[in-house]
Amino acid sequence: MLKHKTALITGSTSGIGLGIAEAFAAAGANVILNGFGDAAEIEAIRARLASKHGGTVRYDGADMSKPAAIEQMIGTAIAEFGCIDILVNNAGIQHVAPIDEFPPAKWDAIIAINLSSAFHTTRLALPAMKKKGWGRVINLASAHALVASPYKSAYVAAKHGIAGLTKTVALEVAEQGITVNAICPGYVRTPLVEKQIPETAKARGITEAQVINDVMLLAQPTKKFVTVEQVAALAKFLCGDEAASITGAILPIDGGWTAQ
Ligand code: NAD
């Protein structure tokens, strides 16, 4: 389905981004991985995806908080593949603390990585998509693009921002064969969520088990975590011709969280 397409997925060394990279590689795409982690483990992921599915798989370790590194990453990808046909803005971090204790450096990092990086990748990748008359931009937002939770000021602000960016860019390129959408997962049990369980326990003065049952799963009427595979399947669907009329959409995949 994605043969001859090139997909760049930011933050794809772990969690949801890795799941999307796996799904796209399995569908025949060339994949550019990005993110942090142990160099040998990342190379093992890269080699496994390439040998299992046969597409070209590259890795670029650009730091999504640094506009110059983003510019270099997009330039290198376009020089090799001609176009990034599918751009997935997924890299993200979280920090949980009351606003009067929220470290300003964490605020800046969350806004840079979770929001501004998508502005930079998108502005740099779009010209080649426009030339081709085809493209897909998928922004990994969150249920927190639609509703808030206490102690996540920077994250909720960044995710609401990415929803606005999604709608704006979708309108700008609507006639050019390019769709721009945001996927809004509820809680998915990735390293990002594992890390915030003790942080939330501290911020709310409750146990870690209470965070899982009384905060996270309480938010989701299904009482189940969303899975990486479910999010990746939605991202893949958005790349198909069947999804050509879906643009500017803010799509929850949250077990009913934001229906409440
Ligand atoms: P994760 O921690 O498993 O993965 C995050 C990825 O981003 C990693 O590959 C990491 O190396 C990369 N990354 C972090 N900082 C980076 C930087 N400065 N430059 C480049 N890469 C960087 O997290 P995840 O849960 O898979 O989250 C992925 C996305 O999905 C995030 O945008 C997150 O906000 C969003 N999301 C996650 C959940 C959830 O419950 N897990 C829910 C809703 C939305």
Residues whose N, C-alpha, C, O or C-beta is under 5 A from the ligand:
A	BS01	NAD	G11 S12 T13 S14 G15 I16 G17 N34 G35 F36 A62 D63 M64 S65 N90 A91 G92 I113 L140 A141 S142 A143 P185 G186 Y187 V188 T190 P191 L192 V193
